[in-house]
Amino acid sequence: MSTCDLRGLLQSVFMTITSEGSALWRDRRFVLLASARTISVLGNGFARVALAFSVLALPGAGPGKLSLVLACQSLPQLVFILLGGVIADRMSRSRLMAMADGVGAFAYAGLAVMTLTRHAPLALMCALAVVAGLATALFAPAMDGVVPLVVPADRLQRANGLLRMSTNTCLFLGLALSGVVVAWVGAGWALALNAVSFVVSAVLTGRLRLPARPVEASSLWTDLRAGWREFTSRQWLWVVVAQCTAVVAVFSATLGVLGPLVAQQHLGGARSWSIIVAAQALGAIAGAGLAVRVRADRPVLVAVLATFPAALPMVFLSISAPVWLIAAATFCAGVAGDVFNVLWASTLQREIPEQVLSRVSSYDLFGSLAFAPLGLLVAGPVAQGVGSGPALAGCAAVVVVATLAALASPQVRALRRSASPIQESVAASDQAGEEVAR
């Protein structure tokens, strides 16, 4: 990307933040939510690189051990995500998010201590990775359900776009600096910074003070079935989730295992890999800014089409292309990926009734993450068996085939943008309640 192109991108992002979101930035609760997320994501930017290289630095560590630790982090997200959705629909979502941040802080603090003291038994690292995954399982469905409680329905896409622009900017900074931090002071301090960011996020999220949720007496199984009915009754929803099941699995394998392996073997190690993943984060900033301005009459169709570029980094990594070319591919994938994320989140928040939104979101996340642990677990052994290049080429093929299959759905192609009066009334009611409380 040329200097002029980068300057134009940054100017566009700044104009989007100021002009499109001026009213939102004056909303106290939206600012608290955005601040909590950006700080937490900044720490995660450090942790994403640091965790992989802290494991690889263990005596006798290799692709298999890295796959095991990352799979232990990913598996609880899958196992507990449905429970997280039910809990989020039963209690204050902001309180649940703060509790989850506390759990995440404990996990990453433990990982940081073990890495810094160089006493890191593999079993204990796996256990703390499980705790970190549990925190995500509790946090994610609540976060998806909080946004429509904070902003009205006509600002959902703008709010989701601005949130992702803010968080992606911090992710970019974290990833851009992570390679330097890992190389200079070690992975342990990067993990410690992530733990601190979780603590700050918990404090800010706790100050949202969303109203208590009226809950009908019902069993866990009844709540899960109600969410399942809402999920399966919409073809566009479960078809795209099925697509994401395949795409997320191979993308997780690429970012978590196969990409770092190629970087370590052929591209110069942690610094080169941090450049590549930082390029993706920069693309995500641009993609979120673009998504704020997109007025798609068929948002699900546009979102699915935006999945194709995810195959590009896998193709270039498979042939050990120059770092700048892989970074350019990850930039394009980042742009397209956040167009998908913003359009998809906004569509869910408009189309799904608020009282079951976290449960439906949990089924969305459950389906999307279903094969992610498997992808992480088998990536190392497959790379050892057939080589990283063929494994990455196979991942690219999975992305293309899954996306073409999703486009075969009539509802994916036909669903049109709508505004939900249910969500608008809920957000307005909550806003009025907060004013009274103040």
C-alpha positions in Angstrom: 0.0 0.0 0.0 1.4 3.4 -0.9 1.8 6.3 1.4 -1.0 8.2 -0.3 -3.3 5.2 -0.1 -2.6 4.9 3.7 -3.1 8.6 4.2 -6.5 8.4 2.4 -7.5 5.4 4.5 -6.7 7.1 7.8 -8.5 10.2 6.7 -11.6 8.2 5.8 -11.5 6.4 9.1 -11.2 9.7 11.0 -14.1 11.2 9.0 -16.2 8.2 9.7 -15.6 8.3 13.4 -16.4 12.0 13.7 -19.2 12.4 11.3 -21.0 9.1 11.4 -20.7 8.5 15.1 -20.8 12.0 16.7 -24.1 11.3 18.5 -22.9 7.9 19.7 -19.7 9.3 21.1 -21.8 11.7 23.3 -23.7 8.7 24.8 -22.1 7.8 28.2 -22.9 4.1 28.0 -21.7 3.7 24.5 -18.4 5.4 25.4 -18.0 3.1 28.4 -18.7 0.0 26.3 -16.3 1.1 23.5 -13.6 2.0 26.1 -13.8 -1.3 27.8 -13.6 -3.2 24.6 -10.7 -1.2 23.1 -8.6 -1.6 26.2 -9.2 -5.3 26.4 -8.6 -5.9 22.7 -5.3 -3.9 23.0 -4.1 -6.5 25.5 -5.3 -9.3 23.4 -3.2 -8.0 20.5 -0.1 -8.7 22.6 -1.4 -12.0 23.8 -2.2 -13.4 20.4 1.4 -13.5 19.4 2.9 -13.9 22.9 0.9 -17.1 23.7 2.0 -18.9 20.6 5.7 -18.0 21.0 5.7 -18.6 24.8 4.6 -22.2 24.1 7.1 -22.7 21.2 9.9 -21.5 23.6 9.2 -24.4 26.0 11.8 -27.1 26.1 10.9 -29.7 23.5 7.9 -27.8 22.3 6.8 -28.1 18.7 3.6 -27.9 16.6 1.9 -30.6 18.6 2.2 -28.9 21.9 1.2 -25.5 20.4 -1.9 -27.1 18.9 -2.8 -28.7 22.3 -2.6 -25.4 24.3 -4.6 -23.5 21.7 -7.2 -26.2 21.4 -7.6 -26.1 25.2 -8.3 -22.4 24.9 -10.7 -22.9 22.1 -12.6 -26.0 23.3 -14.3 -24.3 26.4 -15.6 -21.6 24.1 -17.5 -24.3 22.3 -18.6 -26.3 25.4 -19.9 -23.4 27.5 -21.0 -20.9 24.9 -24.7 -22.1 25.0 -24.7 -21.8 28.8 -23.3 -18.3 28.4 -26.2 -17.4 26.1 -28.8 -18.6 28.6 -27.1 -16.8 31.5 -26.8 -13.5 29.5 -30.6 -13.6 28.8 -31.3 -14.2 32.5 -29.2 -11.5 34.2 -27.6 -8.1 33.7 -25.4 -8.6 30.6 -23.0 -5.9 31.7 -22.5 -7.6 35.1 -21.8 -10.9 33.3 -19.3 -9.2 31.0 -17.4 -7.8 34.0 -17.3 -11.2 35.7 -16.0 -12.8 32.5 -13.3 -10.1 32.3 -12.2 -11.0 35.8 -11.9 -14.7 34.9 -9.8 -13.8 31.9 -7.5 -11.6 34.0 -6.9 -14.5 36.3 -6.0 -16.8 33.5 -3.6 -14.5 31.6 -2.0 -13.5 34.9 -1.2 -17.1 35.6 0.1 -17.7 32.1 2.3 -14.6 32.5 3.8 -15.7 35.8 4.6 -19.2 34.5 6.3 -17.7 31.4 8.3 -15.1 33.4 9.4 -17.6 36.0 10.2 -20.2 33.3 8.2 -22.8 35.3 5.5 -23.7 32.8 4.3 -27.2 33.1 2.3 -28.1 29.9 -0.7 -29.4 32.0 -1.0 -26.1 33.9 -0.7 -24.0 30.8 -3.5 -26.1 29.3 -5.6 -25.6 32.4 -5.2 -21.9 32.4 -6.0 -21.9 28.6 -9.2 -23.6 29.5 -10.1 -20.9 32.0 -9.4 -18.2 29.4 -11.7 -20.0 27.0 -14.4 -20.1 29.6 -14.2 -16.4 30.1 -14.8 -15.9 26.3 -17.7 -18.2 26.4 -19.4 -16.2 29.1 -18.5 -12.8 27.6 -19.3 -13.1 23.9 -23.1 -13.8 24.0 -23.6 -11.0 26.6 -21.6 -8.6 24.4 -23.7 -9.3 21.4 -26.9 -8.7 23.4 -25.6 -5.4 25.1 -25.3 -3.3 21.9 -29.1 -3.1 21.1 -29.7 -2.2 24.8 -27.4 0.8 24.5 -28.2 2.2 21.1 -31.5 2.5 19.1 -32.2 0.2 16.2 -31.6 2.8 13.5 -28.0 3.2 14.8 -27.1 -0.5 15.2 -24.9 -0.8 12.1 -23.2 2.5 12.9 -22.6 1.5 16.5 -21.3 -2.0 15.5 -19.0 -0.4 12.9 -17.6 2.2 15.3 -17.1 -0.4 18.0 -15.1 -2.6 15.6 -13.2 0.4 14.3 -12.1 1.3 17.8 -11.3 -2.3 18.9 -9.5 -3.1 15.6 -7.4 0.0 15.9 -6.2 -1.1 19.3 -5.8 -4.7 18.0 -3.6 -3.3 15.3 -1.5 -1.4 17.8 -1.2 -4.4 20.0 -0.2 -6.7 17.1 2.2 -4.1 15.7 4.0 -3.8 19.0 3.7 -7.4 20.1 6.6 -8.7 18.0 8.9 -6.0 19.5 7.8 -6.7 23.0 8.2 -10.5 22.7 11.6 -10.0 21.1 12.9 -7.4 23.6 11.4 -8.4 27.0 9.8 -11.8 26.4 6.3 -13.2 26.0 5.6 -13.1 29.7 5.3 -9.3 29.9 3.0 -9.3 26.9 0.7 -11.8 28.6 0.9 -9.7 31.8 -0.3 -6.6 29.9 -3.2 -8.6 28.6 -4.2 -9.5 32.2 -4.1 -5.8 33.2 -6.3 -4.9 30.3 -8.9 -7.4 31.4 -9.0 -5.8 34.8 -9.5 -2.3 33.4 -12.2 -3.6 31.0 -14.1 -5.2 34.0 -14.1 -1.9 35.9 -15.5 0.0 32.9 -18.0 -2.6 31.9 -19.3 -2.8 35.5 -20.1 0.9 35.3 -22.6 0.4 32.5 -25.3 -0.5 35.1 -27.9 -1.8 32.7 -31.3 -2.5 34.2 -32.1 -5.8 35.8 -33.7 -8.2 33.4 -37.2 -9.6 34.1 -36.9 -13.4 33.9 -39.7 -15.9 33.7 -39.2 -19.1 35.8 -38.0 -21.7 33.3 -35.4 -24.5 33.1 -32.1 -24.4 31.4 -33.4 -26.9 28.8 -36.5 -24.8 28.1 -34.4 -21.7 27.5 -32.1 -23.6 25.2 -35.0 -25.0 23.2 -36.5 -21.6 22.8 -33.2 -20.3 21.5 -32.9 -23.3 19.2 -36.4 -22.7 17.7 -35.5 -19.1 16.9 -32.2 -20.2 15.4 -33.5 -23.0 13.2 -36.5 -21.1 12.0 -34.4 -18.8 9.8 -32.6 -20.5 6.9 -30.3 -17.6 6.2 -29.1 -17.8 9.8 -28.1 -21.5 10.1 -26.8 -21.6 6.5 -24.3 -18.8 7.1 -23.4 -20.3 10.5 -22.7 -23.6 8.8 -20.4 -21.7 6.3 -18.6 -20.1 9.2 -18.1 -23.5 10.9 -15.8 -24.5 8.1 -14.2 -21.0 7.5 -13.4 -20.4 11.2 -11.9 -23.8 11.6 -9.3 -23.4 8.8 -8.8 -19.7 9.7 -8.0 -20.7 13.3 -5.6 -23.3 12.1 -3.9 -20.8 9.9 -3.5 -18.0 12.4 -2.9 -20.2 15.4 -0.6 -22.9 14.1 0.2 -23.0 10.4 1.0 -19.3 9.9 3.4 -19.1 12.9 5.1 -22.3 11.7 5.7 -20.9 8.2 6.9 -17.6 9.8 9.3 -19.5 12.1 10.6 -21.7 9.4 10.8 -19.4 6.3 9.9 -15.8 7.2 12.1 -14.8 10.1 10.0 -15.6 13.2 7.8 -13.5 15.5 8.6 -10.1 14.1 7.5 -11.1 10.6 4.4 -12.9 11.8 3.4 -9.8 13.9 3.7 -7.7 10.7 1.4 -10.1 8.9 -1.3 -10.3 11.5 -1.0 -6.5 12.1 -1.8 -6.0 8.4 -5.0 -8.0 9.0 -5.9 -5.7 11.9 -5.2 -2.6 9.8 -7.5 -4.0 7.1 -10.1 -4.7 9.7 -10.0 -1.0 10.8 -10.6 0.0 7.2 -13.3 -2.7 6.8 -15.2 -1.5 9.8 -15.1 2.0 8.5 -16.3 0.9 5.2 -19.1 -1.1 6.7 -20.4 1.9 8.6 -21.0 3.6 5.2 -22.4 0.5 3.4 -26.1 0.6 2.7 -26.7 -2.9 1.6 -30.3 -3.8 0.8 -29.3 -7.5 1.1 -26.8 -7.4 3.9 -26.5 -11.2 4.3 -25.6 -11.7 0.6 -23.0 -8.9 0.8 -21.6 -10.4 4.0 -21.2 -13.9 2.5 -19.6 -12.6 -0.6 -17.1 -10.8 1.6 -15.8 -14.2 2.9 -14.0 -15.1 -0.3 -10.8 -12.9 0.4 -10.2 -15.0 3.6 -8.6 -17.6 1.3 -5.9 -15.2 0.0 -3.5 -15.3 3.0 -3.7 -19.1 3.0 -2.7 -19.3 -0.6 0.3 -17.0 -0.2 1.5 -18.6 3.0 1.3 -22.0 1.3 4.0 -20.9 -1.2 6.0 -19.0 1.4 5.5 -15.7 -0.5 7.4 -12.6 0.6 6.2 -11.1 3.8 4.9 -7.9 2.1 2.7 -10.0 -0.2 1.3 -12.1 2.6 0.7 -8.9 4.6 -1.2 -7.4 1.6 -3.4 -10.5 1.4 -4.1 -10.4 5.1 -5.0 -6.7 4.8 -7.6 -7.5 2.1 -8.9 -10.4 4.2 -9.2 -8.0 7.2 -11.2 -5.4 5.2 -13.6 -8.0 3.9 -13.9 -9.8 7.2 -15.0 -6.8 9.1 -17.6 -5.9 6.4 -19.0 -9.3 7.1 -18.8 -8.9 10.9 -20.6 -5.5 11.0 -23.3 -6.5 8.6 -23.9 -9.8 10.3 -24.0 -8.5 13.8 -26.4 -5.7 12.8 -28.7 -8.1 10.9 -28.9 -10.4 14.0 -29.7 -7.5 16.3 -32.5 -6.3 13.9 -34.0 -9.6 13.1 -33.9 -11.5 16.4 -36.1 -10.5 19.4 -34.1 -8.9 22.1 -35.2 -11.3 24.8 -33.6 -14.3 23.1 -30.8 -12.5 21.3 -28.0 -13.8 23.5 -29.2 -17.3 23.2 -29.4 -17.1 19.4 -26.0 -15.4 19.4 -24.7 -18.3 21.4 -25.9 -20.8 18.8 -24.3 -18.7 16.2 -21.0 -18.7 18.1 -21.3 -22.4 18.9 -21.8 -23.3 15.3 -19.0 -21.0 14.1 -16.6 -22.4 16.6 -17.7 -26.0 16.3 -14.6 -27.2 14.4 -12.2 -24.6 15.6 -10.7 -26.8 18.3 -10.4 -29.6 15.8 -8.7 -27.4 13.3 -6.2 -26.2 15.9 -5.6 -29.8 17.2 -5.0 -31.4 13.8 -3.1 -28.5 12.2 0.2 -29.4 13.8 0.1 -33.1 13.0 -1.2 -32.4 9.4 1.7 -30.0 8.9 4.2 -32.6 10.1 2.6 -35.2 7.9 2.1 -33.4 4.5 3.9 -30.1 5.1 2.6 -26.6 5.9 2.2 -25.6 2.3 -0.3 -28.3 1.2 -2.1 -27.9 4.5 -2.6 -24.2 3.9 -3.7 -24.8 0.3 -6.3 -27.2 1.6 -7.5 -24.5 4.0 -8.0 -22.0 1.1 -10.0 -24.6 -0.8 -12.3 -25.1 2.2 -13.1 -21.3 2.3 -14.0 -21.1 -1.3 -16.2 -24.3 -1.3 -18.0 -23.3 1.9 -18.8 -19.8 0.6 -20.2 -21.1 -2.7 -22.4 -23.5 -0.8 -23.8 -20.7 1.4 -24.6 -18.6 -1.8 -26.9 -21.5 -2.9 -29.4 -20.6 -0.2 -32.4 -18.5 -1.4 -32.8 -16.7 1.9 -29.1 -15.7 1.9 -29.5 -14.1 -1.5 -33.0 -12.6 -0.8 -33.1 -11.3 2.8 -33.5 -7.6 2.8 -32.5 -5.0 5.4 -35.2 -4.2 8.0 -35.6 -2.2 11.2 -36.8 -3.9 14.3 -39.4 -1.9 16.4 -38.8 -4.4 19.2 -35.2 -3.5 19.6 -35.8 0.2 19.2 -38.4 0.3 21.9 -36.2 -1.7 24.3 -33.2 0.6 23.8 -35.4 3.7 24.2 -36.9 2.3 27.4 -33.5 1.4 28.9 -32.2 4.9 28.0 -35.1 6.5 29.8 -34.5 4.2 32.8 -30.9 5.3 33.0 -31.9 9.0 32.9 -34.3 8.5 35.7 -31.6 6.6 37.7 -29.2 9.5 37.3 
